[in-house]
Amino acid sequence: MAPIRDGKKKYGMRLLLLLALPVMGMVFAAGCGGNGSESATAPTNTLDTRTDVIILDESFNGSTMEVSVGVTIELTLEGNPTTGFEWSVESDGAPVLQQAGAPDYKADSDALGAGGMYTWRFRVVQEGKADLNLVYRQPWDKETPAAESFETSLEAK
């Protein structure tokens, strides 16, 4: 049976690649357009604080950034609750940040055991410095170091 399952897996990956290539091409083409004055440098972890919502993901881990009072920070991290691991907020950045409700979780698929994305929302409510720290671990096992962590330092102005 293993060769049949491996064949399905290979077929599924090929199908995924075939579906993803046109999308990747459109993204690449959109990024290459313009008047020629843009540079071709890799993206950096910079924020546009002129918006009401700032989106953060794992690429901002370890970063330091400035934010404006009044914006909402949306932090999205991968996780899989079926493994017994979960993200927990170790430092919520209070009093500068205020968590807006419980995190949302959206599975990547309907398959049993599928991982997905957790999203937290924090509102910047006052000026100052704040650290936002989350850890990914099995909550009953406090002795073992966290499997993953996310940390960022913020200065609200």
C-alpha positions in Angstrom: 0.0 0.0 0.0 2.8 2.4 0.6 3.7 2.8 -3.1 0.1 3.8 -3.9 0.0 6.4 -1.1 3.4 7.7 -2.2 2.0 8.0 -5.8 -1.0 10.0 -4.6 1.3 12.2 -2.5 3.5 12.9 -5.6 0.5 13.5 -7.8 -0.9 15.9 -5.2 2.3 17.9 -5.0 2.5 18.1 -8.8 -1.1 19.3 -8.9 -0.3 21.9 -6.2 2.7 23.1 -8.1 0.7 23.3 -11.4 -2.0 25.4 -9.6 0.5 27.6 -7.8 2.8 28.4 -10.8 0.3 30.8 -12.5 -0.4 32.6 -9.2 3.4 32.9 -8.5 3.8 34.3 -12.1 1.2 36.9 -11.5 2.7 38.0 -8.2 6.1 38.2 -9.8 4.8 40.2 -12.8 3.0 42.6 -10.5 6.2 43.1 -8.4 8.2 43.8 -11.6 5.9 46.5 -13.0 6.4 50.2 -12.5 8.3 53.1 -13.9 11.8 51.7 -13.4 12.6 53.8 -10.4 12.0 51.0 -7.9 14.9 49.0 -6.7 15.0 45.2 -6.9 15.9 44.7 -3.3 14.4 42.0 -1.1 11.5 43.1 1.1 12.3 44.1 4.6 10.3 44.1 7.8 9.1 47.6 7.4 5.7 48.9 8.4 3.3 51.4 6.9 1.9 52.9 10.1 -0.5 55.1 8.1 -3.0 52.2 8.0 -5.4 51.2 10.8 -4.2 47.6 10.9 -0.6 46.3 11.0 -0.2 42.7 9.9 2.7 40.8 11.6 3.8 37.2 11.0 6.8 35.0 11.9 9.0 37.1 9.7 8.8 39.9 12.4 10.1 37.6 15.1 12.9 39.4 17.0 12.1 42.8 15.4 11.8 46.2 16.9 9.4 48.7 15.4 7.6 51.9 15.9 3.8 52.0 15.8 1.2 54.7 16.2 -1.3 54.9 19.0 -4.7 53.8 17.7 -3.6 51.1 15.3 -4.5 47.5 15.7 -1.7 44.9 15.4 -2.8 41.5 13.9 -0.3 38.8 14.6 -0.7 35.5 12.7 1.3 32.4 13.5 1.2 28.8 12.4 0.1 26.1 14.8 -1.7 22.8 15.2 -3.9 22.3 18.2 -4.3 18.5 17.4 -0.7 18.0 18.5 -1.4 19.2 22.0 0.8 22.3 21.4 -0.7 25.8 21.7 0.4 29.3 21.6 0.2 31.3 24.8 0.9 35.0 25.4 3.7 35.4 27.9 3.9 39.2 27.7 1.0 41.1 26.2 2.7 44.5 26.1 0.3 46.1 28.7 -0.3 48.9 29.3 0.7 50.1 25.8 -1.1 47.2 24.1 -4.5 45.8 24.9 -5.4 42.4 23.6 -8.7 42.5 21.6 -10.4 39.2 22.4 -9.3 35.6 22.2 -7.2 34.5 19.2 -8.9 33.2 16.1 -7.9 29.9 14.6 -8.4 28.8 11.0 -7.4 25.3 9.8 -5.6 25.1 6.5 -8.0 22.4 5.4 -10.8 20.1 6.5 -8.5 17.2 6.9 -8.2 15.7 10.4 -5.1 16.8 12.1 -4.5 19.7 9.7 -2.5 22.7 11.0 -3.6 26.2 10.5 -3.1 29.8 11.5 -3.8 31.6 14.8 -4.5 35.3 14.7 -4.3 37.7 17.7 -5.3 41.3 17.7 -3.8 43.9 19.9 -4.8 47.6 20.0 -2.1 50.2 20.7 -3.8 52.3 23.4 -1.1 54.6 24.7 2.5 55.8 24.0 5.4 53.9 25.4 7.5 50.8 25.0 6.0 47.3 24.9 7.3 43.7 24.5 5.0 41.2 22.9 6.1 37.6 23.6 4.3 34.3 22.7 5.5 30.7 23.2 4.3 27.5 21.5 4.3 24.5 23.8 2.2 21.8 25.4 0.6 23.7 28.3 1.0 20.9 30.8 4.7 20.6 30.2 6.3 23.7 31.7 9.7 22.0 32.2 10.5 21.6 28.5 11.6 24.7 26.7 9.0 26.1 24.2 9.1 24.5 20.8 8.8 28.0 19.2 8.6 31.5 20.3 7.7 34.9 18.9 9.0 38.2 20.3 8.8 41.7 19.2 9.5 45.1 20.8 7.3 48.0 20.0 7.6 51.8 20.6 4.2 53.5 20.4 4.2 57.2 19.5 
